[in-house]
């Protein structure tokens, strides 16, 4: 099993990379899809899109992780916690406004 800190660092690095390339990627994609622009510019934009492409350029490729444990499955998006940690913290009354309904 990988170290939690290593997973967090790589996740942060990938997210930062996407954040940095997002504006350039959107602009090149708009140029490549615009039929009113000359074909040379569109071909160059497509080439640059291919050059920028990597497996980490799209934000949907990331997994949401628990802030406390780094667990990648069953994350509650509002709290950014796994279901296990959410239940533990709710039992100890650390989460404000959360009431036990039935567990």
N, C-alpha and C positions, 0 to 999 in steps of 0.2 A: 504494500500500500504506500502511496506517495505521501510525502510529508505535507501537512496542511499549509504550511507557510509557502512552500514551493508552488502549490496549486494556486494560492491567492496571488502570488507575484506574477505568475504567467497569465492568469485571468486579467489582472490589472493591465499588464503589458499589451495584451490583445485588444482590450477595450480602448486603451489610449491610442493604439495604432488606428483603429477604426475611426475614432474621434478626429484624429489628425487628417485622415484621408477623405473624410465624408464630403467636404465642400468640393474638393477637386473631382471626386468621383461623380457627384451629382452634375457638375458643370460639363464634364466630358460626356456624360451620358446624354445630356440635353443636346449637345452639339452633334453627337453621333446619330441621334434619332430625328433631327430636324432636316426635313427634305428641302428646305429653301436655301440651305447653305451649300457652297460648292463641294463637289465630291472629294476634292483633295483634302479639305479640312475635316470632312466626315471620316475619311479613311484614316487620317492621322489621329483623330480622336478615338476611333476604334482600336488603333494600335496602342495608344497610351492606356486605354482601359484594359487591354490584354496585358500590358506591361505591369500595371498596378495590381492586377488580380492576384490574389492569394487566397488561401482557404479561410483567412480571418478578416476579410473585408466586409462581410455582412454581419450586422448585429444579431440576426436570428441564429447564428451559429453558436452563440454563447449559452452556457448553462447558468441559470440562477443558482447561487450557492447560499447556504446558511451563513449568517454573519458570525455565529459563535463556533460552529463545528466544521464548517466547510462542506457539509453534506449536500449532494447535488440533487437528491430526490425529495419529492413531496415538500416543496417550499411554499409557504404562504406568502404571496407577493406583497401584501400590505405591510407585513411585519418583517419580511426578508429573513424569516426563521423557518427551520424545518418543523414538521409537526411534532416531533419529539421534544424539541427545545421549547416550542410554543406551549405545549401542555405543561412542561415542568415549570416554566416561568408564570403561567397562569395560575397554577396551583399555589405558588408561593406569593401571589398577589403583586408581582412586579409589573404586570401589564395593566395599565389603567383602562378602565371601561370594559374589561373582559369578564364575563360572568360564566360560571359553569352551568351548562344546560343539561348535559347528560353524558358522562363519560365514566 
